[in-house]
Amino acid sequence: MSENLDERWDGLQSDGITDIFQLVDPQHPLSWYLGKTVAGKRTLLLVANGTIKYSSTFSSVETKAFKRLDGKWCLLLTLSTEDLNEIFALMCKDLMDISLPFAGSEQQSVARTLARLSRWQRLFTKRHLVLLSEEARRGLCGELIFLLRLGAKFGLPAMIDIWKGPLGSHQDFQSLAIAWEVKTRRPAAEFITISSEHQLDSAERLLRLIVIELSEVKEGTEESFTLNSLVNRVRLNIANHSEASERFEECLSEAGYIERREYDLPTLVETETVGFSVDEDFPRIVATDCRNGVFEVTYRLRLEACKAFQITDYFAE
């Protein structure tokens, strides 16, 4: 749809005197309008009966909420720089999609829209607008695969709450009694990279290291997936759980993920997953091993050295 929005914006021509607006979809429960200013800037306008209050400012996106003479309220978003046209289109599509659920209350849909807009503001502020690297995509795929596996065993909505990696925790998943750190590797890779002296520290709770081997395939199969397809799989499974959905979207935002067509590649399959119990004898570096002044340690862990710690049930406490 973002490509369609691009075409529609390109087709808008101002008369040089006033801004121009065009209703996006008469079937949408909210009144969304694509627009273009006299100066040629792209805009998105929401018109609603109830009050709209939004005072936060974006980097590169101007926001304005105001009341019209006919009593209706408007939210106007204006892109100030053309180099973010693609991101702006993705944001506009997302805002219109999130406001589709319409259970008889326009204000509920508007509230969902404003909450999502705040999340986009954080993305713009944190500059999470660049494409994720291929390694970052594979890493996020690994976490989503394990999230779905946890969900199949314990219930997905509840497991969203223990997904901590994107929020800055030392391990990707943390419950009260057990934590899981998820790594991905390419076929035949002999080691994985541990990014800090805290990542394999099991002092606070039981710790399991999960290593998922991902292989790239040229053609999609029933077992294959992409980053976008995994995200959508989770979204579909928690669509009826609003709190879990909101928290999932927050984690995606913190991970720097925006649904983009580039994330339809690479196409991957899971070829092997192994789990390890991380205890005092496990080969690792932890904070107590570091001399005073040594921190943020990154090191490689050879998987061959971990075989003695391999387990089959990495969910058991």
DANORZI-V834241 format. One record per helix or strand of 2 or more residues. SS is the DSSP state (~ for helix, > for strand). FROM is the first residue (numbers start at 1). TO is the last residue. If there is no record, write none. Layout:
ss:from:to
SS:FROM:TO
SS:FROM:TO
//
This chain:
ss:from:to
~:2:11
>:20:23
>:31:36
>:42:48
>:61:67
>:73:79
~:82:98
~:106:125
~:134:154
~:156:160
~:165:167
>:173:174
>:178:185
>:191:194
>:206:216
~:227:237
~:242:254
~:261:264
>:268:278
~:287:289
>:299:302
~:303:309
>:310:311
//
